[in-house]
Every structure is written in C-alpha cells, then in structure tokens.
Amino acid sequence: MTTTLQVQGMTCNHCKMAVTNALQELEGVNRVEVHLEKGTVDVDYDETKVSLDKLKEAIEEQGYDVK
Ligand SMILES: [Cu+2]
C-alpha cells in the first residue's frame, strides 16, 4: 500500500537522502519519495512485512518528527 507521512524538519538534500535511505533499508519498503517543499514522504510498502510504526520509527531515528 502507499501512504503519505507528514515529516517535520527536512530542509535539504541531505535530509532527503537520510530519510530515503533509512526507509529503503527496511524490508518490505518498495518505493520512497520525499517532497521537501511539502514536508511529506510517500512510501509504498508491503504491510505484511513492515508496519507503519516501523516506518515512522526509522524516520524518527534520523532526527525528524513524524505526524
Ligand atoms: Cu538537511
């Protein structure tokens, strides 16, 4: 399924890469797209392999807040 997360604190390409890489390391994540201007992250994932909480946790571990 695809979900859109509201992520606070992403300001530059480094943030974009940090969030993208953290999510893509998780098993079950198929596609990640960060929209810096909007402060959102689209994630296409397999919910039988990874939970929404895990996605949020991975982003928070990088130092960003997820709403
Ligand atoms: Cu940055």
N, CA, C, O and the ligand as a Tripos MOL2 file, in Angstrom:
@<TRIPOS>MOLECULE
protein
  269   267    68     0     0
PROTEIN
NO_CHARGES

@<TRIPOS>ATOM
      1 N           0.8320   -1.1920    0.0000 N.3       1 MET1
      2 CA          0.0000    0.0000    0.0000 C.3       1 MET1
      3 C           0.8690    1.2450    0.0000 C.2       1 MET1
      4 O           2.0640    1.1760    0.2860 O.2       1 MET1
      5 N           0.2720    2.3720   -0.3180 N.am      2 THR2
      6 CA          1.0240    3.6220   -0.3310 C.3       2 THR2
      7 C           0.4570    4.5590    0.7190 C.2       2 THR2
      8 O          -0.7570    4.7170    0.8450 O.2       2 THR2
      9 N           1.3460    5.1680    1.4610 N.am      3 THR3
     10 CA          0.9080    6.1190    2.4720 C.3       3 THR3
     11 C           1.7330    7.3850    2.3480 C.2       3 THR3
     12 O           2.8500    7.3640    1.8320 O.2       3 THR3
     13 N           1.1770    8.4820    2.8220 N.am      4 THR4
     14 CA          1.9150    9.7440    2.8390 C.3       4 THR4
     15 C           2.0960   10.1860    4.2760 C.2       4 THR4
     16 O           1.1280   10.3660    5.0160 O.2       4 THR4
     17 N           3.3540   10.3570    4.6600 N.am      5 LEU5
     18 CA          3.6650   10.7770    6.0200 C.3       5 LEU5
     19 C           4.0370   12.2570    6.0330 C.2       5 LEU5
     20 O           4.6970   12.7570    5.1220 O.2       5 LEU5
     21 N           3.6010   12.9410    7.0820 N.am      6 GLN6
     22 CA          3.9950   14.3430    7.2790 C.3       6 GLN6
     23 C           5.2520   14.3130    8.1340 C.2       6 GLN6
     24 O           5.2310   13.8420    9.2710 O.2       6 GLN6
     25 N           6.3490   14.8190    7.5770 N.am      7 VAL7
     26 CA          7.6170   14.7830    8.3120 C.3       7 VAL7
     27 C           8.1490   16.2000    8.4990 C.2       7 VAL7
     28 O           8.2860   16.9610    7.5420 O.2       7 VAL7
     29 N           8.4450   16.5350    9.7560 N.am      8 GLN8
     30 CA          8.9330   17.8780   10.0490 C.3       8 GLN8
     31 C          10.4440   17.9060   10.1590 C.2       8 GLN8
     32 O          11.0550   16.9760   10.6860 O.2       8 GLN8
     33 N          11.0460   18.9730    9.6600 N.am      9 GLY9
     34 CA         12.4670   19.1920    9.8440 C.3       9 GLY9
     35 C          13.3400   18.8520    8.6400 C.2       9 GLY9
     36 O          14.5610   19.0030    8.6980 O.2       9 GLY9
     37 N          12.7270   18.3960    7.5560 N.am     10 MET10
     38 CA         13.5300   18.0840    6.3670 C.3      10 MET10
     39 C          13.7210   19.3760    5.5700 C.2      10 MET10
     40 O          12.7560   19.9960    5.1230 O.2      10 MET10
     41 N          14.9980   19.7710    5.4010 N.am     11 THR11
     42 CA         15.2290   21.0500    4.7440 C.3      11 THR11
     43 C          16.0810   20.9820    3.4850 C.2      11 THR11
     44 O          16.0090   21.8780    2.6440 O.2      11 THR11
     45 N          16.8760   19.9460    3.3460 N.am     12 CYS12
     46 CA         17.7980   19.9350    2.2120 C.3      12 CYS12
     47 C          17.9560   18.5260    1.6490 C.2      12 CYS12
     48 O          17.3030   17.5830    2.0980 O.2      12 CYS12
     49 N          18.8170   18.4060    0.6800 N.am     13 ASN13
     50 CA         19.0310   17.1140    0.0320 C.3      13 ASN13
     51 C          19.5890   16.0610    0.9750 C.2      13 ASN13
     52 O          19.3180   14.8680    0.8350 O.2      13 ASN13
     53 N          20.3720   16.5270    1.9390 N.am     14 HIS14
     54 CA         20.8950   15.5760    2.9150 C.3      14 HIS14
     55 C          19.7530   14.9300    3.6980 C.2      14 HIS14
     56 O          19.7460   13.7200    3.9290 O.2      14 HIS14
     57 N          18.8040   15.7450    4.0960 N.am     15 CYS15
     58 CA         17.6410   15.2340    4.8290 C.3      15 CYS15
     59 C          16.8790   14.2500    3.9500 C.2      15 CYS15
     60 O          16.4450   13.1890    4.3970 O.2      15 CYS15
     61 N          16.7370   14.6220    2.7270 N.am     16 LYS16
     62 CA         16.0130   13.7900    1.7660 C.3      16 LYS16
     63 C          16.6680   12.4110    1.6510 C.2      16 LYS16
     64 O          15.9920   11.3830    1.6680 O.2      16 LYS16
     65 N          17.9900   12.4140    1.5360 N.am     17 MET17
     66 CA         18.7190   11.1530    1.4060 C.3      17 MET17
     67 C          18.6680   10.3380    2.6990 C.2      17 MET17
     68 O          18.5280    9.1160    2.6660 O.2      17 MET17
     69 N          18.7830   11.0260    3.8340 N.am     18 ALA18
     70 CA         18.7800   10.3270    5.1200 C.3      18 ALA18
     71 C          17.4610    9.5940    5.3180 C.2      18 ALA18
     72 O          17.4370    8.4320    5.7240 O.2      18 ALA18
     73 N          16.3730   10.2820    5.0290 N.am     19 VAL19
     74 CA         15.0510    9.6790    5.2000 C.3      19 VAL19
     75 C          14.8310    8.5610    4.1780 C.2      19 VAL19
     76 O          14.3390    7.4830    4.5120 O.2      19 VAL19
     77 N          15.2010    8.8360    2.9470 N.am     20 THR20
     78 CA         15.0250    7.8330    1.8910 C.3      20 THR20
     79 C          15.8030    6.5590    2.2080 C.2      20 THR20
     80 O          15.2670    5.4550    2.1230 O.2      20 THR20
     81 N          17.0830    6.7270    2.5790 N.am     21 ASN21
     82 CA         17.9070    5.5540    2.8590 C.3      21 ASN21
     83 C          17.4010    4.7740    4.0620 C.2      21 ASN21
     84 O          17.3780    3.5430    4.0500 O.2      21 ASN21
     85 N          16.9940    5.4990    5.1040 N.am     22 ALA22
     86 CA         16.5160    4.8260    6.3170 C.3      22 ALA22
     87 C          15.2980    3.9700    6.0060 C.2      22 ALA22
     88 O          15.1650    2.8580    6.5190 O.2      22 ALA22
     89 N          14.4200    4.4830    5.1760 N.am     23 LEU23
     90 CA         13.2110    3.7260    4.8330 C.3      23 LEU23
     91 C          13.5210    2.5610    3.9030 C.2      23 LEU23
     92 O          12.9790    1.4670    4.0570 O.2      23 LEU23
     93 N          14.3920    2.8070    2.9430 N.am     24 GLN24
     94 CA         14.6830    1.7620    1.9740 C.3      24 GLN24
     95 C          15.4460    0.5850    2.5690 C.2      24 GLN24
     96 O          15.4600   -0.5090    2.0050 O.2      24 GLN24
     97 N          16.0850    0.8230    3.7260 N.am     25 GLU25
     98 CA         16.7700   -0.2700    4.4040 C.3      25 GLU25
     99 C          15.7990   -1.2720    5.0070 C.2      25 GLU25
    100 O          16.1680   -2.4150    5.2780 O.2      25 GLU25
    101 N          14.5630   -0.8450    5.2180 N.am     26 LEU26
    102 CA         13.5760   -1.7260    5.8390 C.3      26 LEU26
    103 C          13.0400   -2.7310    4.8310 C.2      26 LEU26
    104 O          12.7440   -2.3980    3.6830 O.2      26 LEU26
    105 N          12.9240   -3.9670    5.2910 N.am     27 GLU27
    106 CA         12.3650   -4.9870    4.4140 C.3      27 GLU27
    107 C          10.8900   -4.6880    4.2040 C.2      27 GLU27
    108 O          10.1710   -4.3850    5.1570 O.2      27 GLU27
    109 N          10.4430   -4.7710    2.9730 N.am     28 GLY28
    110 CA          9.0350   -4.5360    2.6910 C.3      28 GLY28
    111 C           8.7450   -3.1580    2.1330 C.2      28 GLY28
    112 O           7.6240   -2.8700    1.7150 O.2      28 GLY28
    113 N           9.7720   -2.2960    2.1280 N.am     29 VAL29
    114 CA          9.5840   -0.9600    1.5530 C.3      29 VAL29
    115 C           9.9560   -1.0170    0.0750 C.2      29 VAL29
    116 O          11.0780   -1.3710   -0.2860 O.2      29 VAL29
    117 N           9.0010   -0.6640   -0.7630 N.am     30 ASN30
    118 CA          9.2190   -0.7570   -2.2050 C.3      30 ASN30
    119 C           9.6960    0.5460   -2.8310 C.2      30 ASN30
    120 O          10.5860    0.5550   -3.6810 O.2      30 ASN30
    121 N           9.0930    1.6330   -2.4000 N.am     31 ARG31
    122 CA          9.3990    2.8990   -3.0430 C.3      31 ARG31
    123 C           9.2490    4.0450   -2.0400 C.2      31 ARG31
    124 O           8.3210    4.0620   -1.2310 O.2      31 ARG31
    125 N          10.1660    4.9890   -2.1080 N.am     32 VAL32
    126 CA         10.1270    6.1500   -1.2120 C.3      32 VAL32
    127 C          10.2730    7.4020   -2.0520 C.2      32 VAL32
    128 O          11.1480    7.4890   -2.9130 O.2      32 VAL32
    129 N           9.4090    8.3730   -1.7940 N.am     33 GLU33
    130 CA          9.5540    9.6470   -2.4870 C.3      33 GLU33
    131 C           9.3780   10.7830   -1.4920 C.2      33 GLU33
    132 O           8.3240   10.9320   -0.8740 O.2      33 GLU33
    133 N          10.4430   11.5910   -1.3470 N.am     34 VAL34
    134 CA         10.4220   12.7120   -0.4100 C.3      34 VAL34
    135 C          10.0900   13.9930   -1.1530 C.2      34 VAL34
    136 O          10.6850   14.3010   -2.1860 O.2      34 VAL34
    137 N           9.1330   14.7340   -0.6160 N.am     35 HIS35
    138 CA          8.7900   16.0420   -1.1800 C.3      35 HIS35
    139 C           9.1830   17.0970   -0.1530 C.2      35 HIS35
    140 O           8.4490   17.3600    0.7990 O.2      35 HIS35
    141 N          10.3560   17.6970   -0.3640 N.am     36 LEU36
    142 CA         10.8720   18.6720    0.5960 C.3      36 LEU36
    143 C           9.9620   19.8720    0.7730 C.2      36 LEU36
    144 O           9.7160   20.3070    1.8980 O.2      36 LEU36
    145 N           9.4580   20.4150   -0.3400 N.am     37 GLU37
    146 CA          8.6150   21.6270   -0.2830 C.3      37 GLU37
    147 C           7.3700   21.4130    0.5600 C.2      37 GLU37
    148 O           6.9350   22.3020    1.2910 O.2      37 GLU37
    149 N           6.8070   20.2260    0.4470 N.am     38 LYS38
    150 CA          5.5710   19.9430    1.1670 C.3      38 LYS38
    151 C           5.8180   19.3210    2.5450 C.2      38 LYS38
    152 O           4.9240   19.2900    3.3900 O.2      38 LYS38
    153 N           7.0410   18.8290    2.7590 N.am     39 GLY39
    154 CA          7.3370   18.1650    4.0220 C.3      39 GLY39
    155 C           6.6240   16.8340    4.1330 C.2      39 GLY39
    156 O           6.1780   16.4380    5.2100 O.2      39 GLY39
    157 N           6.5220   16.1530    3.0140 N.am     40 THR40
    158 CA          5.8560   14.8530    3.0270 C.3      40 THR40
    159 C           6.7430   13.7710    2.4380 C.2      40 THR40
    160 O           7.6630   14.0360    1.6640 O.2      40 THR40
    161 N           6.4350   12.5470    2.8280 N.am     41 VAL41
    162 CA          7.1490   11.3900    2.2910 C.3      41 VAL41
    163 C           6.1140   10.3530    1.8600 C.2      41 VAL41
    164 O           5.3120    9.8830    2.6670 O.2      41 VAL41
    165 N           6.1470   10.0100    0.5920 N.am     42 ASP42
    166 CA          5.2760    8.9410    0.0970 C.3      42 ASP42
    167 C           6.0330    7.6330    0.2290 C.2      42 ASP42
    168 O           7.1820    7.5230   -0.2010 O.2      42 ASP42
    169 N           5.4000    6.6620    0.8120 N.am     43 VAL43
    170 CA          6.0440    5.3520    0.9590 C.3      43 VAL43
    171 C           5.1200    4.2720    0.4290 C.2      43 VAL43
    172 O           3.9570    4.1680    0.8200 O.2      43 VAL43
    173 N           5.6640    3.4830   -0.4590 N.am     44 ASP44
    174 CA          4.9320    2.3300   -0.9820 C.3      44 ASP44
    175 C           5.5310    1.1150   -0.2900 C.2      44 ASP44
    176 O           6.7080    0.8070   -0.4770 O.2      44 ASP44
    177 N           4.7240    0.4250    0.5090 N.am     45 TYR45
    178 CA          5.2760   -0.6880    1.2870 C.3      45 TYR45
    179 C           4.3190   -1.8670    1.3670 C.2      45 TYR45
    180 O           3.1200   -1.7550    1.1140 O.2      45 TYR45
    181 N           4.9030   -2.9980    1.7300 N.am     46 ASP46
    182 CA          4.1350   -4.2330    1.8890 C.3      46 ASP46
    183 C           3.7700   -4.3550    3.3660 C.2      46 ASP46
    184 O           4.6330   -4.6170    4.2050 O.2      46 ASP46
    185 N           2.5020   -4.1660    3.6760 N.am     47 GLU47
    186 CA          2.1010   -4.1320    5.0910 C.3      47 GLU47
    187 C           2.1550   -5.4950    5.7700 C.2      47 GLU47
    188 O           1.9590   -5.5880    6.9810 O.2      47 GLU47
    189 N           2.4180   -6.5520    5.0060 N.am     48 THR48
    190 CA          2.6040   -7.8590    5.6440 C.3      48 THR48
    191 C           4.0480   -8.0170    6.1370 C.2      48 THR48
    192 O           4.3540   -8.9190    6.9170 O.2      48 THR48
    193 N           4.9310   -7.1220    5.6660 N.am     49 LYS49
    194 CA          6.3450   -7.2270    6.0440 C.3      49 LYS49
    195 C           6.8130   -6.1300    6.9780 C.2      49 LYS49
    196 O           7.7350   -6.3280    7.7690 O.2      49 LYS49
    197 N           6.1760   -4.9740    6.8860 N.am     50 VAL50
    198 CA          6.6180   -3.8500    7.7100 C.3      50 VAL50
    199 C           5.3980   -3.0230    8.1170 C.2      50 VAL50
    200 O           4.4670   -2.8330    7.3350 O.2      50 VAL50
    201 N           5.4270   -2.5340    9.3650 N.am     51 SER51
    202 CA          4.2820   -1.7670    9.8590 C.3      51 SER51
    203 C           4.5110   -0.2690    9.6980 C.2      51 SER51
    204 O           5.6370    0.1940    9.5170 O.2      51 SER51
    205 N           3.4240    0.4610    9.7680 N.am     52 LEU52
    206 CA          3.5010    1.9140    9.6880 C.3      52 LEU52
    207 C           4.3600    2.4580   10.8290 C.2      52 LEU52
    208 O           5.1160    3.4120   10.6460 O.2      52 LEU52
    209 N           4.2370    1.8470   12.0040 N.am     53 ASP53
    210 CA          5.0410    2.2780   13.1460 C.3      53 ASP53
    211 C           6.5320    2.1490   12.8720 C.2      53 ASP53
    212 O           7.3260    3.0030   13.2670 O.2      53 ASP53
    213 N           6.8990    1.0730   12.1900 N.am     54 LYS54
    214 CA          8.3160    0.8590   11.8550 C.3      54 LYS54
    215 C           8.8170    1.9500   10.9110 C.2      54 LYS54
    216 O           9.9490    2.4170   11.0300 O.2      54 LYS54
    217 N           7.9730    2.3420    9.9900 N.am     55 LEU55
    218 CA          8.3470    3.3950    9.0450 C.3      55 LEU55
    219 C           8.5980    4.6910    9.8160 C.2      55 LEU55
    220 O           9.5980    5.3780    9.6100 O.2      55 LEU55
    221 N           7.6640    4.9970   10.7030 N.am     56 LYS56
    222 CA          7.7890    6.2270   11.4960 C.3      56 LYS56
    223 C           9.0380    6.2020   12.3640 C.2      56 LYS56
    224 O           9.7610    7.1920   12.4710 O.2      56 LYS56
    225 N           9.2760    5.0500   12.9800 N.am     57 GLU57
    226 CA         10.4450    4.8780   13.8390 C.3      57 GLU57
    227 C          11.7400    5.1360   13.0670 C.2      57 GLU57
    228 O          12.6430    5.8140   13.5580 O.2      57 GLU57
    229 N          11.8180    4.5930   11.8630 N.am     58 ALA58
    230 CA         13.0290    4.7440   11.0520 C.3      58 ALA58
    231 C          13.2910    6.2120   10.7380 C.2      58 ALA58
    232 O          14.4410    6.6500   10.7100 O.2      58 ALA58
    233 N          12.2270    6.9670   10.5030 N.am     59 ILE59
    234 CA         12.3770    8.3950   10.2080 C.3      59 ILE59
    235 C          12.7820    9.1470   11.4740 C.2      59 ILE59
    236 O          13.6570   10.0120   11.4420 O.2      59 ILE59
    237 N          12.1380    8.8100   12.5760 N.am     60 GLU60
    238 CA         12.4400    9.4840   13.8390 C.3      60 GLU60
    239 C          13.8750    9.2280   14.2860 C.2      60 GLU60
    240 O          14.5120   10.0960   14.8810 O.2      60 GLU60
    241 N          14.3760    8.0320   13.9950 N.am     61 GLU61
    242 CA         15.7630    7.7050   14.3400 C.3      61 GLU61
    243 C          16.7460    8.6220   13.6200 C.2      61 GLU61
    244 O          17.8670    8.8310   14.0840 O.2      61 GLU61
    245 N          16.3230    9.1630   12.4940 N.am     62 GLN62
    246 CA         17.1920   10.0820   11.7420 C.3      62 GLN62
    247 C          17.0830   11.5060   12.2760 C.2      62 GLN62
    248 O          17.7960   12.4010   11.8240 O.2      62 GLN62
    249 N          16.1960   11.7090   13.2310 N.am     63 GLY63
    250 CA         16.0830   13.0260   13.8550 C.3      63 GLY63
    251 C          14.9540   13.9030   13.3600 C.2      63 GLY63
    252 O          14.9670   15.1150   13.5770 O.2      63 GLY63
    253 N          13.9760   13.3070   12.6980 N.am     64 TYR64
    254 CA         12.8510   14.0920   12.1850 C.3      64 TYR64
    255 C          11.5550   13.6600   12.8740 C.2      64 TYR64
    256 O          11.3950   12.5080   13.2760 O.2      64 TYR64
    257 N          10.6590   14.5970   12.9940 N.am     65 ASP65
    258 CA          9.3840   14.2900   13.6350 C.3      65 ASP65
    259 C           8.3400   13.8980   12.6000 C.2      65 ASP65
    260 O           8.1960   14.5340   11.5560 O.2      65 ASP65
    261 N           7.6210   12.8360   12.9210 N.am     66 VAL66
    262 CA          6.5650   12.3690   12.0280 C.3      66 VAL66
    263 C           5.2250   12.6420   12.6850 C.2      66 VAL66
    264 O           5.0200   12.3090   13.8520 O.2      66 VAL66
    265 N           4.3340   13.2350   11.9520 N.am     67 LYS67
    266 CA          2.9940   13.4990   12.4990 C.3      67 LYS67
    267 C           2.0760   12.3320   12.2320 C.2      67 LYS67
    268 O           0.9060   12.3650   12.6160 O.2      67 LYS67
    269 CU         19.1410   18.6180    5.5100 Cu       68 CU68
@<TRIPOS>BOND
     1     1     2 1
     2     2     3 1
     3     3     4 2
     4     3     5 am
     5     5     6 1
     6     6     7 1
     7     7     8 2
     8     7     9 am
     9     9    10 1
    10    10    11 1
    11    11    12 2
    12    11    13 am
    13    13    14 1
    14    14    15 1
    15    15    16 2
    16    15    17 am
    17    17    18 1
    18    18    19 1
    19    19    20 2
    20    19    21 am
    21    21    22 1
    22    22    23 1
    23    23    24 2
    24    23    25 am
    25    25    26 1
    26    26    27 1
    27    27    28 2
    28    27    29 am
    29    29    30 1
    30    30    31 1
    31    31    32 2
    32    31    33 am
    33    33    34 1
    34    34    35 1
    35    35    36 2
    36    35    37 am
    37    37    38 1
    38    38    39 1
    39    39    40 2
    40    39    41 am
    41    41    42 1
    42    42    43 1
    43    43    44 2
    44    43    45 am
    45    45    46 1
    46    46    47 1
    47    47    48 2
    48    47    49 am
    49    49    50 1
    50    50    51 1
    51    51    52 2
    52    51    53 am
    53    53    54 1
    54    54    55 1
    55    55    56 2
    56    55    57 am
    57    57    58 1
    58    58    59 1
    59    59    60 2
    60    59    61 am
    61    61    62 1
    62    62    63 1
    63    63    64 2
    64    63    65 am
    65    65    66 1
    66    66    67 1
    67    67    68 2
    68    67    69 am
    69    69    70 1
    70    70    71 1
    71    71    72 2
    72    71    73 am
    73    73    74 1
    74    74    75 1
    75    75    76 2
    76    75    77 am
    77    77    78 1
    78    78    79 1
    79    79    80 2
    80    79    81 am
    81    81    82 1
    82    82    83 1
    83    83    84 2
    84    83    85 am
    85    85    86 1
    86    86    87 1
    87    87    88 2
    88    87    89 am
    89    89    90 1
    90    90    91 1
    91    91    92 2
    92    91    93 am
    93    93    94 1
    94    94    95 1
    95    95    96 2
    96    95    97 am
    97    97    98 1
    98    98    99 1
    99    99   100 2
   100    99   101 am
   101   101   102 1
   102   102   103 1
   103   103   104 2
   104   103   105 am
   105   105   106 1
   106   106   107 1
   107   107   108 2
   108   107   109 am
   109   109   110 1
   110   110   111 1
   111   111   112 2
   112   111   113 am
   113   113   114 1
   114   114   115 1
   115   115   116 2
   116   115   117 am
   117   117   118 1
   118   118   119 1
   119   119   120 2
   120   119   121 am
   121   121   122 1
   122   122   123 1
   123   123   124 2
   124   123   125 am
   125   125   126 1
   126   126   127 1
   127   127   128 2
   128   127   129 am
   129   129   130 1
   130   130   131 1
   131   131   132 2
   132   131   133 am
   133   133   134 1
   134   134   135 1
   135   135   136 2
   136   135   137 am
   137   137   138 1
   138   138   139 1
   139   139   140 2
   140   139   141 am
   141   141   142 1
   142   142   143 1
   143   143   144 2
   144   143   145 am
   145   145   146 1
   146   146   147 1
   147   147   148 2
   148   147   149 am
   149   149   150 1
   150   150   151 1
   151   151   152 2
   152   151   153 am
   153   153   154 1
   154   154   155 1
   155   155   156 2
   156   155   157 am
   157   157   158 1
   158   158   159 1
   159   159   160 2
   160   159   161 am
   161   161   162 1
   162   162   163 1
   163   163   164 2
   164   163   165 am
   165   165   166 1
   166   166   167 1
   167   167   168 2
   168   167   169 am
   169   169   170 1
   170   170   171 1
   171   171   172 2
   172   171   173 am
   173   173   174 1
   174   174   175 1
   175   175   176 2
   176   175   177 am
   177   177   178 1
   178   178   179 1
   179   179   180 2
   180   179   181 am
   181   181   182 1
   182   182   183 1
   183   183   184 2
   184   183   185 am
   185   185   186 1
   186   186   187 1
   187   187   188 2
   188   187   189 am
   189   189   190 1
   190   190   191 1
   191   191   192 2
   192   191   193 am
   193   193   194 1
   194   194   195 1
   195   195   196 2
   196   195   197 am
   197   197   198 1
   198   198   199 1
   199   199   200 2
   200   199   201 am
   201   201   202 1
   202   202   203 1
   203   203   204 2
   204   203   205 am
   205   205   206 1
   206   206   207 1
   207   207   208 2
   208   207   209 am
   209   209   210 1
   210   210   211 1
   211   211   212 2
   212   211   213 am
   213   213   214 1
   214   214   215 1
   215   215   216 2
   216   215   217 am
   217   217   218 1
   218   218   219 1
   219   219   220 2
   220   219   221 am
   221   221   222 1
   222   222   223 1
   223   223   224 2
   224   223   225 am
   225   225   226 1
   226   226   227 1
   227   227   228 2
   228   227   229 am
   229   229   230 1
   230   230   231 1
   231   231   232 2
   232   231   233 am
   233   233   234 1
   234   234   235 1
   235   235   236 2
   236   235   237 am
   237   237   238 1
   238   238   239 1
   239   239   240 2
   240   239   241 am
   241   241   242 1
   242   242   243 1
   243   243   244 2
   244   243   245 am
   245   245   246 1
   246   246   247 1
   247   247   248 2
   248   247   249 am
   249   249   250 1
   250   250   251 1
   251   251   252 2
   252   251   253 am
   253   253   254 1
   254   254   255 1
   255   255   256 2
   256   255   257 am
   257   257   258 1
   258   258   259 1
   259   259   260 2
   260   259   261 am
   261   261   262 1
   262   262   263 1
   263   263   264 2
   264   263   265 am
   265   265   266 1
   266   266   267 1
   267   267   268 2
@<TRIPOS>SUBSTRUCTURE
     1 MET1         2 RESIDUE 1 A MET
     2 THR2         6 RESIDUE 1 A THR
     3 THR3        10 RESIDUE 1 A THR
     4 THR4        14 RESIDUE 1 A THR
     5 LEU5        18 RESIDUE 1 A LEU
     6 GLN6        22 RESIDUE 1 A GLN
     7 VAL7        26 RESIDUE 1 A VAL
     8 GLN8        30 RESIDUE 1 A GLN
     9 GLY9        34 RESIDUE 1 A GLY
    10 MET10       38 RESIDUE 1 A MET
    11 THR11       42 RESIDUE 1 A THR
    12 CYS12       46 RESIDUE 1 A CYS
    13 ASN13       50 RESIDUE 1 A ASN
    14 HIS14       54 RESIDUE 1 A HIS
    15 CYS15       58 RESIDUE 1 A CYS
    16 LYS16       62 RESIDUE 1 A LYS
    17 MET17       66 RESIDUE 1 A MET
    18 ALA18       70 RESIDUE 1 A ALA
    19 VAL19       74 RESIDUE 1 A VAL
    20 THR20       78 RESIDUE 1 A THR
    21 ASN21       82 RESIDUE 1 A ASN
    22 ALA22       86 RESIDUE 1 A ALA
    23 LEU23       90 RESIDUE 1 A LEU
    24 GLN24       94 RESIDUE 1 A GLN
    25 GLU25       98 RESIDUE 1 A GLU
    26 LEU26      102 RESIDUE 1 A LEU
    27 GLU27      106 RESIDUE 1 A GLU
    28 GLY28      110 RESIDUE 1 A GLY
    29 VAL29      114 RESIDUE 1 A VAL
    30 ASN30      118 RESIDUE 1 A ASN
    31 ARG31      122 RESIDUE 1 A ARG
    32 VAL32      126 RESIDUE 1 A VAL
    33 GLU33      130 RESIDUE 1 A GLU
    34 VAL34      134 RESIDUE 1 A VAL
    35 HIS35      138 RESIDUE 1 A HIS
    36 LEU36      142 RESIDUE 1 A LEU
    37 GLU37      146 RESIDUE 1 A GLU
    38 LYS38      150 RESIDUE 1 A LYS
    39 GLY39      154 RESIDUE 1 A GLY
    40 THR40      158 RESIDUE 1 A THR
    41 VAL41      162 RESIDUE 1 A VAL
    42 ASP42      166 RESIDUE 1 A ASP
    43 VAL43      170 RESIDUE 1 A VAL
    44 ASP44      174 RESIDUE 1 A ASP
    45 TYR45      178 RESIDUE 1 A TYR
    46 ASP46      182 RESIDUE 1 A ASP
    47 GLU47      186 RESIDUE 1 A GLU
    48 THR48      190 RESIDUE 1 A THR
    49 LYS49      194 RESIDUE 1 A LYS
    50 VAL50      198 RESIDUE 1 A VAL
    51 SER51      202 RESIDUE 1 A SER
    52 LEU52      206 RESIDUE 1 A LEU
    53 ASP53      210 RESIDUE 1 A ASP
    54 LYS54      214 RESIDUE 1 A LYS
    55 LEU55      218 RESIDUE 1 A LEU
    56 LYS56      222 RESIDUE 1 A LYS
    57 GLU57      226 RESIDUE 1 A GLU
    58 ALA58      230 RESIDUE 1 A ALA
    59 ILE59      234 RESIDUE 1 A ILE
    60 GLU60      238 RESIDUE 1 A GLU
    61 GLU61      242 RESIDUE 1 A GLU
    62 GLN62      246 RESIDUE 1 A GLN
    63 GLY63      250 RESIDUE 1 A GLY
    64 TYR64      254 RESIDUE 1 A TYR
    65 ASP65      258 RESIDUE 1 A ASP
    66 VAL66      262 RESIDUE 1 A VAL
    67 LYS67      266 RESIDUE 1 A LYS
    68 CU68       269 GROUP 0 **** ****
